[in-house]
């Protein structure tokens, strides 16, 4: 999940960590206004990122990607990252980029949301478990020593925890669907951070039902949309030939 939810959601049916202000984007999608200015993302020398070999490698050319929408996470407080809706060739991506000293708190919120959205017995539950486990493994190195007291000041927290910089990508490229966790190097401060290097560390080949539904939930929560509007936003972002 997935972005990240950094505050309590009013609906347990929604996944992400924060709500995002995207009035301009919604105006474009739903009222026919001009497309917003496109942003750029840096890549490696080849422009190609291979996301492992979990049920088939995903080859995506980031040098030609289009970032359709982006906004801060969270909206109400000092941002620690952003959520991006991206089109890369035939693939559609909902990407959350975070830079945080409180990664364990973020994953705890996501665990709660995932298990609520995908309870035992529901199709997608095992996918949700795999995603949660991958998130927690990713942040193991940032955890403080066992038994260490939680510091109270912001300065002490920064000394107590390692800063985690992560990109979480939900990728739909029919018939395939993936979740990719990457370590990232950022230029600039959130939310306007440029990814100058990306190092994929976990690739999960999951069901399209799970990945695409989570993408809908992320957009609905983040953009303040109802579910029909989030589906329309995803549909409008897909390439149509």
N, C-alpha and C positions, 0 to 999 in steps of 0.2 A: 501498500500500500503502500499511491499510494503516494505522491505524497504523502506531507505529514500534517497531522492534526496536532496543534500545540495548545488548543483550548478545547473545552468540553463541547461536543456537538449536541444540538437539540434533537437530532434524529439519529437513532441507532442504525438506520439504513444507509448512512453516509460514512465515507471512509476517510477523507483526508484530514490533515492536521489543522487547517486554517481556512478561513474564507478569503477570497481574492477579489479585488476590485477590478472588474473588466467591463465597465460600462461601454467603452468605445468598441470593444470586440462584440459585445452583445448587440450594439446598435448596428454594426456591420452585418452580423449574421441574421438578425431578425427584422431589421428595418431597411436593409439594402443600402446602407451607407458605404462610403469608400473603404477599401481594405486598409487596415492600419499599416504603418511603416514596418518593414521586415527587419528583424535583428540578425546579426551574424554570430556564428559560433566557430571558434578556432578548432583546428584538427591537427593530426600528426602530418608527417611529410606526404603520405600517400592519400590522405583524406578518407581512408577506409578503416573501419573498425570491425574486427572479427570478434563476435561475442561467443567464443568457445564452441563446443561441439556437444551440446545437450539436445539430442534429438535433431541434429542438423545445425550447422553453423549459420549465424545470421550475419550477412555481409551488408553493411549500411554505409553509404557515402555521406558523411556528415558535411563535407565541403559544399554540398548542393542542397542542404536541408533548408527548410523554411520554418521559422518560428512564427506561428500564427498568433499566439497569445502568450503573454507572460505577465506575472505579477508577484508581489511580495508575499512572503510567508513569515510571520503572520501579518495580517493587515492592520490590526489594532495596535500592535506594539513594535518595538524595534525589530526589524526583520532579521531572520537567520538564514534566509534563502529565498527561493522562488519556485513556482510551478510553471512549466512551459508546455504548451500544446504544439506539437511539431509534426511536420510532414517531411519524410525522407524517402524520396522515390515513391514506391508503392506502399510503404509502411507508414503507419500512424503511431505516434509516440506521445504518451503523457509522462513527462519527466519532472521529478522533484529534485532540486539541487539544494543541499543543506550544508551549512558550516556552523557547527554547534559544539559547545562544551558539555551539553546535557543530553547526549545521545541516548543514554539508557532511559531517560524520561520519555523521549520521543517514541522509542520502540515499545515502551509499556503502553502508551496511548494507542499505538497501532495494533498491538496484540489485542487489546480490549475491543477495538472496532472490528478487526478481522473476525474474531470469534463470534461477535454479535451478528455480523453480516453473513457469515458462513458457518453456522452451527453444525454440530455432529449430525450426520445423516443427510445433510444437504449436499448435492453435487457441487464441488468446488471446495469442500471442507479440507480435503487432503492437500489441495493446492495452497490454501491459506496457511496451513500448518508449515508447509515447505517454505513459504515466503517468510513467515515469522521466524522460523529457525535460521534462515539465511541472514535476516536482519540482525538477529542476536549474535550470530557468529561473527558478522562483520565488525560489530562493536566491542568484541571481547577485549581487544587490546586497550580500549579506552576506559575500561572499568577501573575504579580505585581498588586498592588492596582490601581484602576481606577484613571486616571489623573496623575499617577506618571511619572516623566520624565525618559526617557531611558538613563542609564549611558553610558559613552563613553569608560572607561577603562575596561580591562578584569577583574581586581580585583573587580571593582564596579558592573559589570554584575553578578559575582558570588554571591555577597551580595544581589543583587536585585532580583534574581531568585532562585527558588529551583531547585536543580539538579534532573532531571528526568532520571530514569533508567528503560528502557522498552524493552520487547521482543515482537515483532510483528510476528506472525506466520500465514502464508498461508498454510493450510493443505488440502491435497487431499488424501482421503482414500475412493475410490469408493465403494458404490455410494454416500458417504457423502463428504461434503466440508465445511470448516470452516475458520474463521479468529479469532485468539485468541490474546488478549492483556494481558500481564502479567507484574507485577512489579517484578524486579529481583534484587538479591544481587550478586555482582560481586567480584571476587578475581583477582586482577591485573588490569592493565590499558589497555584501548583499543589500538590496536584491539585484543590483545591476552588475553581477559578476560575470566575467567572460571565462568560459572553460578553455584553458590553454593546453591542458593535457588530461587525458582520460585513461584510466587503467582498469579495465573490467576485471573483477575478481570472482564474481558469482554469476552464472547464467542458469536460469531455470526455464526449461521448456514445459509450459503448463497448458491447460486446456484453454481454448479460445473463449469458452463460456465464462470462465473465471476472469481472464485477463480483460476481455472487452466489457464485462459487467463492472469490474473495478474501475475501468477508465470512465465509464458513464457516471459512477458514483463519485469519483474524484472531481469530475467537471461539475456535477450537480452541486456538490458541497462547496467547491472552491469558487464557482462563478455565481452562486446564489440562484441556480436554475431549478426548475422541476425536472423530473426524469425525462419527459417528452422533449423538453428543450435541450437537455444535455445530449440526447440521442441525435437531435437535429444538428447540434454543434459538431459532434463527431462526424456525422454524415457529410456535412458541408466541408469539413477539412480534408476528407479523403479525396485522392485523385479520381477524377471521372473522365473516362475516355470514350 
